[in-house]
Amino acid sequence: MATKKKNTTGARLTRTTLLHIGLSLIALLMILPFTWMILTSLKLLEEVEFDSWLPTIFQWRNYPDVFRMRGIEFGRWYWNSIFVAAWVTFLQVFTSSLAAFSFSRLEWKGRDRVFFMYLSTMMLPGLVMMIPNYQNMIRLGLVNSYLGLIIPSAFSAFGTFLMRQFMMNIPKSLDEAAEIDGASKWQLYWEIILPLARPAMITLTIFTFIGNYNSMFWPLVMMKSPDKYTLPIGMLAFQSSQGQQTNLLMAAVAMSVLPMIIIFILMQKQLVKGIMLGGVKG
C-alpha cells in the first residue's frame, strides 16, 4: 500500500515538473521578442544589423534622444494616447456600470429584449461602424479633435455584458435591505452595488485602457494634425520620416508599452478575479 502511494506521488511530481518545464519554455518564447526589442533599443545604429544580441556598449542615451528628434513630437503623442485612453476608460466604465445596473438590478418591461438587442451590436465589426461614426463626427464638427476620438468609444456592449454578469451574482437581498432603509436607486447603485463590483470594474478598466491606448484605425481616420496624433499613428510617422533608425524606433516602442505593463502588474490579481467571477452565470 505504501509502495503504491509512493508511486502515485512520484508520478504526480513528474507530471508537475514536466508541466512547469513546458510552461517555462512557452514563457521564454513569448519573452524573446520583448528582450530583443529592449536590447536593440540600447545599441548603436551600426550594431543593429549584427547577429549579436548584446550591444557592445549600452546606449542609454537612445531613450532621451527620442524626445529630441527633429520633426518627432514623441512626448506629445505619448500624452495624447494616455489622455484619450484615460477619458475613454472612465466614460466606458461609468456608462457600462450604469447600463449593467439597469439590466441586472432593476425590473422594467422589455428589459431582457433590450439587453439582447444591445448585446447583438457586438456582432458588428468596428470597421463597418467606422464610416457612419465618421459621418456623425463630421456633422458634429468633431473631426481632428479629442472629443471625436473619445465620444464614439464611450459606450460598450462588451463592458455592459461583463458588468451585468458580475452584478447578477450580487444577492438581491442587499437591494431589499437598502430599500427598507430608504435608499434611492442612485444610492443603491453608487454606495452598494458599485463597490461590490470593483473586480469587474478593474477588469473592464484594463481591457478598455489597453484597447484604446493601442487603437490605430480610428485615430488614423480622425486626426489630421501631427500634434494630435496618438502613439500608434506617431510610430508610423516616426518610421517613415526617420528611415532605418531601428535602435531609436525600438526605444520609442519600449517606452510606449510601459504604461500597459505597469497597469497589468498592479492590477493582475483583480483582473483574474474579475474574469472568473464575471463568467459565473447569474
C-alpha positions in Angstrom: 0.0 0.0 0.0 2.8 2.4 0.9 4.6 1.5 -2.3 1.5 2.3 -4.4 1.1 5.6 -2.6 4.8 6.4 -3.2 4.5 5.6 -7.0 1.4 7.8 -7.2 3.2 10.7 -5.5 6.2 10.2 -7.8 4.0 10.2 -10.9 2.2 13.4 -9.8 5.6 15.0 -9.1 6.9 14.1 -12.5 3.8 15.5 -14.3 4.0 18.7 -12.3 7.7 19.0 -13.2 7.1 18.4 -16.9 4.2 20.9 -16.8 6.4 23.6 -15.2 9.2 23.0 -17.8 6.7 23.2 -20.7 5.2 26.5 -19.3 8.7 27.9 -18.7 9.6 27.2 -22.4 6.4 28.8 -23.6 7.1 31.9 -21.4 10.7 32.1 -22.7 9.4 32.1 -26.3 7.0 34.9 -25.5 9.7 36.9 -23.8 12.2 36.7 -26.6 10.7 39.4 -28.9 10.4 41.8 -26.0 14.0 41.0 -24.9 15.2 41.6 -28.5 13.4 45.0 -28.5 15.0 46.2 -25.3 18.5 45.1 -26.3 18.1 46.7 -29.8 17.0 49.9 -28.2 20.3 50.1 -26.4 22.5 49.6 -29.5 24.3 51.9 -31.9 22.6 52.0 -35.3 25.6 50.3 -36.8 25.2 47.3 -34.5 21.5 46.6 -35.2 22.3 44.5 -38.3 24.8 42.4 -36.5 23.8 38.9 -35.3 24.9 39.5 -31.7 22.0 40.2 -29.4 24.0 42.1 -26.8 25.3 45.6 -27.6 28.9 46.4 -27.4 28.2 49.4 -25.1 24.7 50.0 -23.7 23.5 53.3 -25.3 21.1 54.6 -22.6 21.0 58.0 -24.3 18.8 56.5 -27.1 15.8 57.0 -24.9 16.2 60.7 -24.3 17.3 61.1 -27.9 13.8 60.0 -29.0 12.3 63.1 -27.4 14.9 65.4 -29.0 14.5 64.2 -32.6 13.6 66.9 -35.1 10.0 66.6 -36.5 9.1 63.9 -33.9 6.7 65.0 -31.1 7.0 61.8 -29.2 6.2 63.4 -25.8 3.1 65.0 -27.2 2.0 61.7 -28.8 2.6 60.0 -25.5 0.4 62.5 -23.7 -2.3 62.3 -26.4 -2.5 58.5 -26.1 -2.7 58.5 -22.3 -5.2 61.4 -22.2 -7.6 59.9 -24.7 -7.3 56.3 -23.3 -7.9 57.6 -19.8 -11.1 59.5 -20.7 -12.5 56.7 -22.8 -11.8 54.2 -20.0 -13.5 56.5 -17.4 -16.6 57.1 -19.6 -16.9 53.5 -20.7 -16.6 52.0 -17.2 -19.2 54.6 -15.9 -21.7 54.1 -18.7 -21.3 50.3 -18.7 -21.8 50.1 -15.0 -25.0 52.2 -15.2 -26.4 50.1 -18.0 -25.4 46.9 -16.2 -27.1 48.1 -13.1 -30.3 48.8 -15.0 -30.2 45.4 -16.8 -29.4 43.4 -13.7 -31.0 45.1 -10.7 -34.0 47.0 -12.0 -37.3 45.5 -13.2 -38.8 47.1 -16.2 -40.8 45.9 -19.2 -38.8 44.6 -22.1 -35.5 44.7 -20.1 -34.2 41.4 -21.4 -35.1 42.0 -25.0 -33.4 45.4 -25.0 -30.3 43.8 -23.4 -30.1 41.1 -26.1 -30.6 43.8 -28.8 -27.8 45.9 -27.2 -25.6 42.8 -27.0 -26.2 41.9 -30.6 -24.2 45.1 -31.6 -21.1 43.2 -30.6 -21.5 41.2 -33.8 -20.9 44.3 -35.9 -17.2 44.7 -36.8 -15.6 48.0 -35.8 -14.6 48.7 -39.4 -18.3 48.5 -40.5 -19.2 51.2 -38.0 -16.3 53.4 -38.8 -17.9 55.2 -41.8 -21.2 56.0 -40.0 -19.3 57.2 -37.0 -17.0 59.4 -39.1 -20.1 60.9 -40.9 -21.6 61.7 -37.5 -18.3 63.3 -36.3 -18.3 65.5 -39.5 -21.9 66.7 -38.8 -20.9 67.5 -35.2 -17.7 69.2 -36.3 -15.5 66.9 -34.2 -13.1 65.7 -36.8 -9.4 66.3 -35.8 -10.4 66.8 -32.1 -10.0 64.8 -28.9 -13.8 64.6 -28.5 -14.1 62.9 -31.8 -11.8 60.1 -30.5 -13.5 59.8 -27.1 -17.2 60.1 -27.7 -17.7 57.1 -30.1 -15.8 54.8 -27.7 -17.6 56.0 -24.5 -20.1 53.2 -24.7 -19.5 49.4 -24.9 -21.8 46.4 -25.2 -19.0 44.2 -24.0 -18.4 46.3 -21.0 -22.1 46.2 -20.2 -22.2 42.5 -20.6 -19.2 42.0 -18.3 -20.5 44.3 -15.6 -24.0 42.8 -15.8 -22.8 39.2 -15.4 -20.9 40.3 -12.3 -23.8 42.2 -10.8 -26.1 39.3 -11.3 -24.1 37.4 -8.7 -24.7 40.0 -6.0 -27.5 38.9 -3.7 -30.9 40.6 -4.3 -31.4 40.8 -0.6 -29.0 43.8 -0.5 -31.4 45.7 -2.7 -34.3 44.9 -0.4 -32.4 45.9 2.7 -31.3 49.2 1.1 -34.9 50.0 0.1 -36.1 49.3 3.6 -33.5 51.7 4.9 -34.8 54.4 2.5 -32.0 54.3 -0.1 -32.8 55.6 -3.6 -31.9 53.8 -6.7 -28.8 56.0 -7.2 -27.6 55.3 -3.6 -28.1 51.6 -4.2 -26.0 51.8 -7.4 -23.3 54.2 -6.1 -22.9 53.1 -2.4 -23.7 49.4 -2.5 -23.5 47.7 -5.9 -20.6 49.7 -7.4 -18.2 49.0 -4.5 -19.0 45.3 -4.7 -18.5 45.2 -8.4 -14.9 46.6 -8.1 -13.2 43.4 -9.6 -15.3 43.7 -12.7 -14.7 47.4 -13.0 -10.9 46.9 -12.7 -11.1 44.1 -15.4 -13.0 46.4 -17.7 -10.6 49.3 -16.9 -7.6 47.2 -18.0 -9.3 45.9 -21.2 -10.6 49.3 -22.2 -7.4 51.3 -21.5 -5.2 48.8 -23.3 -7.6 48.6 -26.3 -7.8 52.3 -26.7 -4.2 53.0 -26.0 -3.3 50.7 -28.9 -6.0 51.8 -31.2 -4.8 52.9 -34.6 -7.6 52.9 -37.3 -10.0 55.4 -35.7 -7.3 57.9 -34.7 -5.8 57.5 -38.2 -9.1 58.5 -39.8 -10.0 61.2 -37.3 -6.7 63.1 -36.7 -5.2 65.4 -39.3 -2.8 67.5 -37.3 0.6 65.9 -36.2 0.4 67.4 -32.8 -2.8 65.5 -32.1 -1.5 62.1 -33.2 -1.6 59.2 -30.8 1.3 56.9 -30.4 0.3 54.2 -32.9 0.0 56.9 -35.7 3.1 58.6 -34.4 5.1 55.4 -34.8 4.1 55.3 -38.5 5.3 58.9 -38.9 8.4 58.1 -36.9 9.4 55.2 -39.1 8.7 57.0 -42.4 10.4 60.2 -41.5 13.5 58.8 -39.8 14.2 55.9 -42.2 16.0 52.9 -40.7 16.9 54.2 -37.3 15.8 50.9 -35.7 17.5 51.5 -32.4 15.6 54.7 -31.7 12.4 53.2 -33.0 12.8 50.3 -30.6 13.4 52.7 -27.8 10.2 54.5 -28.6 8.3 51.3 -28.7 9.7 50.2 -25.4 8.6 53.4 -23.8 5.1 53.2 -25.4 4.4 49.8 -23.9 5.5 50.8 -20.4 2.1 52.1 -19.2 0.4 48.9 -20.2 3.0 46.8 -18.4 2.6 48.9 -15.2 -1.2 48.7 -15.2 -1.1 44.9 -15.7 1.4 44.3 -13.0 -0.5 46.5 -10.5 -3.9 45.0 -11.3 -3.3 41.4 -12.4 -4.9 39.9 -9.3 -8.1 41.9 -9.7 -8.1 41.1 -13.4 -8.1 37.4 -12.9 -10.7 37.7 -10.1 -13.0 39.8 -12.3 -12.8 37.5 -15.2 -13.5 34.4 -13.1 -16.4 35.9 -11.1 -17.8 37.7 -14.2 -18.0 34.4 -16.1 -20.2 32.8 -13.5 -23.8 32.6 -14.6 -26.1 34.7 -12.5 
